[in-house]
């Protein structure tokens, strides 16, 4: 799979909530660094995210390659309906570090959590 295919498959799987296919894109020790959920193994992160999500809509906005590295960055708009029905939206940059086999070793998520943090805290209080 090419770097570009990894990036586009990742967005498709994320929008569809297909945890198993997302995790298959990662190495066995792959991790996600999230401003909302912290640093977690990929499977743990996407399981928590799926539990907190009713629906996601992603609008691709750009793919950026770094020369002489195995790192790419995705830019997209994220429309997130969380499990209590509240919707938050924000612009996201995902920095993806790939193994030589183009499996994700580390995915760092960057976005402003001002609205999503409150929404997630609200649903955690009601569980």
Phi and psi in radians as a Rosetta constraint file:
Dihedral C 1 N 2 CA 2 C 2 CIRCULARHARMONIC -1.355 0.35
Dihedral N 2 CA 2 C 2 N 3 CIRCULARHARMONIC 2.902 0.35
Dihedral C 2 N 3 CA 3 C 3 CIRCULARHARMONIC -1.019 0.35
Dihedral N 3 CA 3 C 3 N 4 CIRCULARHARMONIC -0.760 0.35
Dihedral C 3 N 4 CA 4 C 4 CIRCULARHARMONIC -1.112 0.35
Dihedral N 4 CA 4 C 4 N 5 CIRCULARHARMONIC -0.705 0.35
Dihedral C 4 N 5 CA 5 C 5 CIRCULARHARMONIC -1.127 0.35
Dihedral N 5 CA 5 C 5 N 6 CIRCULARHARMONIC -0.698 0.35
Dihedral C 5 N 6 CA 6 C 6 CIRCULARHARMONIC -1.013 0.35
Dihedral N 6 CA 6 C 6 N 7 CIRCULARHARMONIC -0.835 0.35
Dihedral C 6 N 7 CA 7 C 7 CIRCULARHARMONIC -1.081 0.35
Dihedral N 7 CA 7 C 7 N 8 CIRCULARHARMONIC -0.841 0.35
Dihedral C 7 N 8 CA 8 C 8 CIRCULARHARMONIC -1.218 0.35
Dihedral N 8 CA 8 C 8 N 9 CIRCULARHARMONIC -0.679 0.35
Dihedral C 8 N 9 CA 9 C 9 CIRCULARHARMONIC -1.092 0.35
Dihedral N 9 CA 9 C 9 N 10 CIRCULARHARMONIC -0.720 0.35
Dihedral C 9 N 10 CA 10 C 10 CIRCULARHARMONIC -0.982 0.35
Dihedral N 10 CA 10 C 10 N 11 CIRCULARHARMONIC -0.857 0.35
Dihedral C 10 N 11 CA 11 C 11 CIRCULARHARMONIC -1.096 0.35
Dihedral N 11 CA 11 C 11 N 12 CIRCULARHARMONIC -0.742 0.35
Dihedral C 11 N 12 CA 12 C 12 CIRCULARHARMONIC -1.079 0.35
Dihedral N 12 CA 12 C 12 N 13 CIRCULARHARMONIC -0.825 0.35
Dihedral C 12 N 13 CA 13 C 13 CIRCULARHARMONIC -1.136 0.35
Dihedral N 13 CA 13 C 13 N 14 CIRCULARHARMONIC -0.682 0.35
Dihedral C 13 N 14 CA 14 C 14 CIRCULARHARMONIC -1.112 0.35
Dihedral N 14 CA 14 C 14 N 15 CIRCULARHARMONIC -0.808 0.35
Dihedral C 14 N 15 CA 15 C 15 CIRCULARHARMONIC -1.070 0.35
Dihedral N 15 CA 15 C 15 N 16 CIRCULARHARMONIC -0.640 0.35
Dihedral C 15 N 16 CA 16 C 16 CIRCULARHARMONIC -1.496 0.35
Dihedral N 16 CA 16 C 16 N 17 CIRCULARHARMONIC -0.066 0.35
Dihedral C 16 N 17 CA 17 C 17 CIRCULARHARMONIC 1.177 0.35
Dihedral N 17 CA 17 C 17 N 18 CIRCULARHARMONIC 0.481 0.35
Dihedral C 17 N 18 CA 18 C 18 CIRCULARHARMONIC -1.554 0.35
Dihedral N 18 CA 18 C 18 N 19 CIRCULARHARMONIC 1.482 0.35
Dihedral C 18 N 19 CA 19 C 19 CIRCULARHARMONIC -1.020 0.35
Dihedral N 19 CA 19 C 19 N 20 CIRCULARHARMONIC -0.798 0.35
Dihedral C 19 N 20 CA 20 C 20 CIRCULARHARMONIC -1.051 0.35
Dihedral N 20 CA 20 C 20 N 21 CIRCULARHARMONIC -0.755 0.35
Dihedral C 20 N 21 CA 21 C 21 CIRCULARHARMONIC -1.232 0.35
Dihedral N 21 CA 21 C 21 N 22 CIRCULARHARMONIC -0.614 0.35
Dihedral C 21 N 22 CA 22 C 22 CIRCULARHARMONIC -1.083 0.35
Dihedral N 22 CA 22 C 22 N 23 CIRCULARHARMONIC -0.869 0.35
Dihedral C 22 N 23 CA 23 C 23 CIRCULARHARMONIC -1.081 0.35
Dihedral N 23 CA 23 C 23 N 24 CIRCULARHARMONIC -0.560 0.35
Dihedral C 23 N 24 CA 24 C 24 CIRCULARHARMONIC -1.109 0.35
Dihedral N 24 CA 24 C 24 N 25 CIRCULARHARMONIC -0.399 0.35
Dihedral C 24 N 25 CA 25 C 25 CIRCULARHARMONIC -1.295 0.35
Dihedral N 25 CA 25 C 25 N 26 CIRCULARHARMONIC -0.276 0.35
Dihedral C 25 N 26 CA 26 C 26 CIRCULARHARMONIC -1.670 0.35
Dihedral N 26 CA 26 C 26 N 27 CIRCULARHARMONIC 2.717 0.35
Dihedral C 26 N 27 CA 27 C 27 CIRCULARHARMONIC -1.210 0.35
Dihedral N 27 CA 27 C 27 N 28 CIRCULARHARMONIC 2.942 0.35
Dihedral C 27 N 28 CA 28 C 28 CIRCULARHARMONIC -1.032 0.35
Dihedral N 28 CA 28 C 28 N 29 CIRCULARHARMONIC -0.544 0.35
Dihedral C 28 N 29 CA 29 C 29 CIRCULARHARMONIC -1.826 0.35
Dihedral N 29 CA 29 C 29 N 30 CIRCULARHARMONIC 0.317 0.35
Dihedral C 29 N 30 CA 30 C 30 CIRCULARHARMONIC -1.094 0.35
Dihedral N 30 CA 30 C 30 N 31 CIRCULARHARMONIC 2.488 0.35
Dihedral C 30 N 31 CA 31 C 31 CIRCULARHARMONIC -2.243 0.35
Dihedral N 31 CA 31 C 31 N 32 CIRCULARHARMONIC 2.764 0.35
Dihedral C 31 N 32 CA 32 C 32 CIRCULARHARMONIC -2.098 0.35
Dihedral N 32 CA 32 C 32 N 33 CIRCULARHARMONIC 2.326 0.35
Dihedral C 32 N 33 CA 33 C 33 CIRCULARHARMONIC -1.932 0.35
Dihedral N 33 CA 33 C 33 N 34 CIRCULARHARMONIC 1.988 0.35
Dihedral C 33 N 34 CA 34 C 34 CIRCULARHARMONIC -2.129 0.35
Dihedral N 34 CA 34 C 34 N 35 CIRCULARHARMONIC 2.401 0.35
Dihedral C 34 N 35 CA 35 C 35 CIRCULARHARMONIC -1.190 0.35
Dihedral N 35 CA 35 C 35 N 36 CIRCULARHARMONIC -0.302 0.35
Dihedral C 35 N 36 CA 36 C 36 CIRCULARHARMONIC -1.744 0.35
Dihedral N 36 CA 36 C 36 N 37 CIRCULARHARMONIC -0.664 0.35
Dihedral C 36 N 37 CA 37 C 37 CIRCULARHARMONIC -1.920 0.35
Dihedral N 37 CA 37 C 37 N 38 CIRCULARHARMONIC -0.069 0.35
Dihedral C 37 N 38 CA 38 C 38 CIRCULARHARMONIC 1.431 0.35
Dihedral N 38 CA 38 C 38 N 39 CIRCULARHARMONIC -2.811 0.35
Dihedral C 38 N 39 CA 39 C 39 CIRCULARHARMONIC -1.710 0.35
Dihedral N 39 CA 39 C 39 N 40 CIRCULARHARMONIC 2.193 0.35
Dihedral C 39 N 40 CA 40 C 40 CIRCULARHARMONIC -2.498 0.35
Dihedral N 40 CA 40 C 40 N 41 CIRCULARHARMONIC 2.699 0.35
Dihedral C 40 N 41 CA 41 C 41 CIRCULARHARMONIC -1.006 0.35
Dihedral N 41 CA 41 C 41 N 42 CIRCULARHARMONIC 2.572 0.35
Dihedral C 41 N 42 CA 42 C 42 CIRCULARHARMONIC -0.928 0.35
Dihedral N 42 CA 42 C 42 N 43 CIRCULARHARMONIC -0.848 0.35
Dihedral C 42 N 43 CA 43 C 43 CIRCULARHARMONIC -1.055 0.35
Dihedral N 43 CA 43 C 43 N 44 CIRCULARHARMONIC -0.734 0.35
Dihedral C 43 N 44 CA 44 C 44 CIRCULARHARMONIC -1.135 0.35
Dihedral N 44 CA 44 C 44 N 45 CIRCULARHARMONIC -0.786 0.35
Dihedral C 44 N 45 CA 45 C 45 CIRCULARHARMONIC -1.044 0.35
Dihedral N 45 CA 45 C 45 N 46 CIRCULARHARMONIC -0.876 0.35
Dihedral C 45 N 46 CA 46 C 46 CIRCULARHARMONIC -1.246 0.35
Dihedral N 46 CA 46 C 46 N 47 CIRCULARHARMONIC -0.453 0.35
Dihedral C 46 N 47 CA 47 C 47 CIRCULARHARMONIC -1.177 0.35
Dihedral N 47 CA 47 C 47 N 48 CIRCULARHARMONIC -0.801 0.35
Dihedral C 47 N 48 CA 48 C 48 CIRCULARHARMONIC -1.101 0.35
Dihedral N 48 CA 48 C 48 N 49 CIRCULARHARMONIC -0.785 0.35
Dihedral C 48 N 49 CA 49 C 49 CIRCULARHARMONIC -1.040 0.35
Dihedral N 49 CA 49 C 49 N 50 CIRCULARHARMONIC -0.783 0.35
Dihedral C 49 N 50 CA 50 C 50 CIRCULARHARMONIC -1.079 0.35
Dihedral N 50 CA 50 C 50 N 51 CIRCULARHARMONIC -0.702 0.35
Dihedral C 50 N 51 CA 51 C 51 CIRCULARHARMONIC -1.133 0.35
Dihedral N 51 CA 51 C 51 N 52 CIRCULARHARMONIC -0.494 0.35
Dihedral C 51 N 52 CA 52 C 52 CIRCULARHARMONIC -1.602 0.35
Dihedral N 52 CA 52 C 52 N 53 CIRCULARHARMONIC 0.044 0.35
Dihedral C 52 N 53 CA 53 C 53 CIRCULARHARMONIC -2.107 0.35
Dihedral N 53 CA 53 C 53 N 54 CIRCULARHARMONIC 2.306 0.35
Dihedral C 53 N 54 CA 54 C 54 CIRCULARHARMONIC -1.554 0.35
Dihedral N 54 CA 54 C 54 N 55 CIRCULARHARMONIC -0.731 0.35
Dihedral C 54 N 55 CA 55 C 55 CIRCULARHARMONIC -2.813 0.35
Dihedral N 55 CA 55 C 55 N 56 CIRCULARHARMONIC 2.560 0.35
Dihedral C 55 N 56 CA 56 C 56 CIRCULARHARMONIC -2.294 0.35
Dihedral N 56 CA 56 C 56 N 57 CIRCULARHARMONIC 2.435 0.35
Dihedral C 56 N 57 CA 57 C 57 CIRCULARHARMONIC -2.188 0.35
Dihedral N 57 CA 57 C 57 N 58 CIRCULARHARMONIC 2.198 0.35
Dihedral C 57 N 58 CA 58 C 58 CIRCULARHARMONIC -2.032 0.35
Dihedral N 58 CA 58 C 58 N 59 CIRCULARHARMONIC 2.386 0.35
Dihedral C 58 N 59 CA 59 C 59 CIRCULARHARMONIC -2.096 0.35
Dihedral N 59 CA 59 C 59 N 60 CIRCULARHARMONIC 1.870 0.35
Dihedral C 59 N 60 CA 60 C 60 CIRCULARHARMONIC -1.040 0.35
Dihedral N 60 CA 60 C 60 N 61 CIRCULARHARMONIC 2.383 0.35
Dihedral C 60 N 61 CA 61 C 61 CIRCULARHARMONIC -2.268 0.35
Dihedral N 61 CA 61 C 61 N 62 CIRCULARHARMONIC -0.176 0.35
Dihedral C 61 N 62 CA 62 C 62 CIRCULARHARMONIC 2.894 0.35
Dihedral N 62 CA 62 C 62 N 63 CIRCULARHARMONIC 2.651 0.35
Dihedral C 62 N 63 CA 63 C 63 CIRCULARHARMONIC -2.258 0.35
Dihedral N 63 CA 63 C 63 N 64 CIRCULARHARMONIC 2.250 0.35
Dihedral C 63 N 64 CA 64 C 64 CIRCULARHARMONIC -2.182 0.35
Dihedral N 64 CA 64 C 64 N 65 CIRCULARHARMONIC 2.275 0.35
Dihedral C 64 N 65 CA 65 C 65 CIRCULARHARMONIC -1.865 0.35
Dihedral N 65 CA 65 C 65 N 66 CIRCULARHARMONIC 2.422 0.35
Dihedral C 65 N 66 CA 66 C 66 CIRCULARHARMONIC -1.725 0.35
Dihedral N 66 CA 66 C 66 N 67 CIRCULARHARMONIC 2.341 0.35
Dihedral C 66 N 67 CA 67 C 67 CIRCULARHARMONIC -1.194 0.35
Dihedral N 67 CA 67 C 67 N 68 CIRCULARHARMONIC 2.506 0.35
Dihedral C 67 N 68 CA 68 C 68 CIRCULARHARMONIC 1.048 0.35
Dihedral N 68 CA 68 C 68 N 69 CIRCULARHARMONIC 0.431 0.35
Dihedral C 68 N 69 CA 69 C 69 CIRCULARHARMONIC -2.382 0.35
Dihedral N 69 CA 69 C 69 N 70 CIRCULARHARMONIC 2.973 0.35
Dihedral C 69 N 70 CA 70 C 70 CIRCULARHARMONIC -1.902 0.35
Dihedral N 70 CA 70 C 70 N 71 CIRCULARHARMONIC 0.716 0.35
Dihedral C 70 N 71 CA 71 C 71 CIRCULARHARMONIC -2.110 0.35
Dihedral N 71 CA 71 C 71 N 72 CIRCULARHARMONIC 2.382 0.35
Dihedral C 71 N 72 CA 72 C 72 CIRCULARHARMONIC -2.297 0.35
Dihedral N 72 CA 72 C 72 N 73 CIRCULARHARMONIC 2.780 0.35
Dihedral C 72 N 73 CA 73 C 73 CIRCULARHARMONIC -2.245 0.35
Dihedral N 73 CA 73 C 73 N 74 CIRCULARHARMONIC 2.407 0.35
Dihedral C 73 N 74 CA 74 C 74 CIRCULARHARMONIC -1.890 0.35
Dihedral N 74 CA 74 C 74 N 75 CIRCULARHARMONIC 2.425 0.35
Dihedral C 74 N 75 CA 75 C 75 CIRCULARHARMONIC -2.112 0.35
Dihedral N 75 CA 75 C 75 N 76 CIRCULARHARMONIC 2.238 0.35
Dihedral C 75 N 76 CA 76 C 76 CIRCULARHARMONIC -2.733 0.35
Dihedral N 76 CA 76 C 76 N 77 CIRCULARHARMONIC 2.795 0.35
Dihedral C 76 N 77 CA 77 C 77 CIRCULARHARMONIC -1.634 0.35
Dihedral N 77 CA 77 C 77 N 78 CIRCULARHARMONIC 2.363 0.35
Dihedral C 77 N 78 CA 78 C 78 CIRCULARHARMONIC -2.076 0.35
Dihedral N 78 CA 78 C 78 N 79 CIRCULARHARMONIC 2.063 0.35
Dihedral C 78 N 79 CA 79 C 79 CIRCULARHARMONIC -1.865 0.35
Dihedral N 79 CA 79 C 79 N 80 CIRCULARHARMONIC 1.955 0.35
Dihedral C 79 N 80 CA 80 C 80 CIRCULARHARMONIC -2.092 0.35
Dihedral N 80 CA 80 C 80 N 81 CIRCULARHARMONIC 2.016 0.35
Dihedral C 80 N 81 CA 81 C 81 CIRCULARHARMONIC -1.676 0.35
Dihedral N 81 CA 81 C 81 N 82 CIRCULARHARMONIC 1.974 0.35
Dihedral C 81 N 82 CA 82 C 82 CIRCULARHARMONIC -1.433 0.35
Dihedral N 82 CA 82 C 82 N 83 CIRCULARHARMONIC 3.024 0.35
Dihedral C 82 N 83 CA 83 C 83 CIRCULARHARMONIC -1.107 0.35
Dihedral N 83 CA 83 C 83 N 84 CIRCULARHARMONIC -0.306 0.35
Dihedral C 83 N 84 CA 84 C 84 CIRCULARHARMONIC -1.620 0.35
Dihedral N 84 CA 84 C 84 N 85 CIRCULARHARMONIC 0.094 0.35
Dihedral C 84 N 85 CA 85 C 85 CIRCULARHARMONIC 1.638 0.35
Dihedral N 85 CA 85 C 85 N 86 CIRCULARHARMONIC -0.213 0.35
Dihedral C 85 N 86 CA 86 C 86 CIRCULARHARMONIC -1.227 0.35
Dihedral N 86 CA 86 C 86 N 87 CIRCULARHARMONIC 2.514 0.35
Dihedral C 86 N 87 CA 87 C 87 CIRCULARHARMONIC -2.024 0.35
Dihedral N 87 CA 87 C 87 N 88 CIRCULARHARMONIC 2.346 0.35
Dihedral C 87 N 88 CA 88 C 88 CIRCULARHARMONIC -2.207 0.35
Dihedral N 88 CA 88 C 88 N 89 CIRCULARHARMONIC 2.638 0.35
Dihedral C 88 N 89 CA 89 C 89 CIRCULARHARMONIC -2.417 0.35
Dihedral N 89 CA 89 C 89 N 90 CIRCULARHARMONIC 2.586 0.35
Dihedral C 89 N 90 CA 90 C 90 CIRCULARHARMONIC -2.864 0.35
Dihedral N 90 CA 90 C 90 N 91 CIRCULARHARMONIC 2.834 0.35
Dihedral C 90 N 91 CA 91 C 91 CIRCULARHARMONIC -1.541 0.35
Dihedral N 91 CA 91 C 91 N 92 CIRCULARHARMONIC 2.393 0.35
Dihedral C 91 N 92 CA 92 C 92 CIRCULARHARMONIC -2.195 0.35
Dihedral N 92 CA 92 C 92 N 93 CIRCULARHARMONIC 2.475 0.35
Dihedral C 92 N 93 CA 93 C 93 CIRCULARHARMONIC -2.056 0.35
Dihedral N 93 CA 93 C 93 N 94 CIRCULARHARMONIC 2.158 0.35
Dihedral C 93 N 94 CA 94 C 94 CIRCULARHARMONIC -1.907 0.35
Dihedral N 94 CA 94 C 94 N 95 CIRCULARHARMONIC 2.148 0.35
Dihedral C 94 N 95 CA 95 C 95 CIRCULARHARMONIC -1.750 0.35
Dihedral N 95 CA 95 C 95 N 96 CIRCULARHARMONIC 2.085 0.35
Dihedral C 95 N 96 CA 96 C 96 CIRCULARHARMONIC -1.935 0.35
Dihedral N 96 CA 96 C 96 N 97 CIRCULARHARMONIC 2.130 0.35
Dihedral C 96 N 97 CA 97 C 97 CIRCULARHARMONIC -1.816 0.35
Dihedral N 97 CA 97 C 97 N 98 CIRCULARHARMONIC 2.122 0.35
Dihedral C 97 N 98 CA 98 C 98 CIRCULARHARMONIC -1.836 0.35
Dihedral N 98 CA 98 C 98 N 99 CIRCULARHARMONIC 2.608 0.35
Dihedral C 98 N 99 CA 99 C 99 CIRCULARHARMONIC -1.305 0.35
Dihedral N 99 CA 99 C 99 N 100 CIRCULARHARMONIC 2.991 0.35
Dihedral C 99 N 100 CA 100 C 100 CIRCULARHARMONIC -1.034 0.35
Dihedral N 100 CA 100 C 100 N 101 CIRCULARHARMONIC -0.400 0.35
Dihedral C 100 N 101 CA 101 C 101 CIRCULARHARMONIC -1.583 0.35
Dihedral N 101 CA 101 C 101 N 102 CIRCULARHARMONIC 0.164 0.35
Dihedral C 101 N 102 CA 102 C 102 CIRCULARHARMONIC 1.089 0.35
Dihedral N 102 CA 102 C 102 N 103 CIRCULARHARMONIC 0.648 0.35
Dihedral C 102 N 103 CA 103 C 103 CIRCULARHARMONIC -1.763 0.35
Dihedral N 103 CA 103 C 103 N 104 CIRCULARHARMONIC 2.559 0.35
Dihedral C 103 N 104 CA 104 C 104 CIRCULARHARMONIC -1.316 0.35
Dihedral N 104 CA 104 C 104 N 105 CIRCULARHARMONIC 2.125 0.35
Dihedral C 104 N 105 CA 105 C 105 CIRCULARHARMONIC -1.604 0.35
Dihedral N 105 CA 105 C 105 N 106 CIRCULARHARMONIC -0.658 0.35
Dihedral C 105 N 106 CA 106 C 106 CIRCULARHARMONIC -2.618 0.35
Dihedral N 106 CA 106 C 106 N 107 CIRCULARHARMONIC 2.346 0.35
Dihedral C 106 N 107 CA 107 C 107 CIRCULARHARMONIC -2.167 0.35
Dihedral N 107 CA 107 C 107 N 108 CIRCULARHARMONIC 2.067 0.35
Dihedral C 107 N 108 CA 108 C 108 CIRCULARHARMONIC -1.857 0.35
Dihedral N 108 CA 108 C 108 N 109 CIRCULARHARMONIC 2.152 0.35
Dihedral C 108 N 109 CA 109 C 109 CIRCULARHARMONIC -1.758 0.35
Dihedral N 109 CA 109 C 109 N 110 CIRCULARHARMONIC 2.298 0.35
Dihedral C 109 N 110 CA 110 C 110 CIRCULARHARMONIC -2.204 0.35
Dihedral N 110 CA 110 C 110 N 111 CIRCULARHARMONIC 2.125 0.35
Dihedral C 110 N 111 CA 111 C 111 CIRCULARHARMONIC -2.899 0.35
Dihedral N 111 CA 111 C 111 N 112 CIRCULARHARMONIC 2.860 0.35
Dihedral C 111 N 112 CA 112 C 112 CIRCULARHARMONIC -1.415 0.35
Dihedral N 112 CA 112 C 112 N 113 CIRCULARHARMONIC 2.096 0.35
Dihedral C 112 N 113 CA 113 C 113 CIRCULARHARMONIC -1.646 0.35
Dihedral N 113 CA 113 C 113 N 114 CIRCULARHARMONIC 0.202 0.35
Dihedral C 113 N 114 CA 114 C 114 CIRCULARHARMONIC -0.952 0.35
Dihedral N 114 CA 114 C 114 N 115 CIRCULARHARMONIC -0.729 0.35
Dihedral C 114 N 115 CA 115 C 115 CIRCULARHARMONIC -1.592 0.35
Dihedral N 115 CA 115 C 115 N 116 CIRCULARHARMONIC -0.684 0.35
Dihedral C 115 N 116 CA 116 C 116 CIRCULARHARMONIC -1.206 0.35
Dihedral N 116 CA 116 C 116 N 117 CIRCULARHARMONIC -0.613 0.35
Dihedral C 116 N 117 CA 117 C 117 CIRCULARHARMONIC -1.068 0.35
Dihedral N 117 CA 117 C 117 N 118 CIRCULARHARMONIC -0.799 0.35
Dihedral C 117 N 118 CA 118 C 118 CIRCULARHARMONIC -1.104 0.35
Dihedral N 118 CA 118 C 118 N 119 CIRCULARHARMONIC -0.742 0.35
Dihedral C 118 N 119 CA 119 C 119 CIRCULARHARMONIC -1.100 0.35
Dihedral N 119 CA 119 C 119 N 120 CIRCULARHARMONIC -0.744 0.35
Dihedral C 119 N 120 CA 120 C 120 CIRCULARHARMONIC -1.199 0.35
Dihedral N 120 CA 120 C 120 N 121 CIRCULARHARMONIC -0.702 0.35
Dihedral C 120 N 121 CA 121 C 121 CIRCULARHARMONIC -1.056 0.35
Dihedral N 121 CA 121 C 121 N 122 CIRCULARHARMONIC -0.688 0.35
Dihedral C 121 N 122 CA 122 C 122 CIRCULARHARMONIC -1.066 0.35
Dihedral N 122 CA 122 C 122 N 123 CIRCULARHARMONIC -0.774 0.35
Dihedral C 122 N 123 CA 123 C 123 CIRCULARHARMONIC -1.268 0.35
Dihedral N 123 CA 123 C 123 N 124 CIRCULARHARMONIC -0.522 0.35
Dihedral C 123 N 124 CA 124 C 124 CIRCULARHARMONIC -1.156 0.35
Dihedral N 124 CA 124 C 124 N 125 CIRCULARHARMONIC -0.606 0.35
Dihedral C 124 N 125 CA 125 C 125 CIRCULARHARMONIC -1.221 0.35
Dihedral N 125 CA 125 C 125 N 126 CIRCULARHARMONIC -0.505 0.35
Dihedral C 125 N 126 CA 126 C 126 CIRCULARHARMONIC -1.566 0.35
Dihedral N 126 CA 126 C 126 N 127 CIRCULARHARMONIC -0.114 0.35
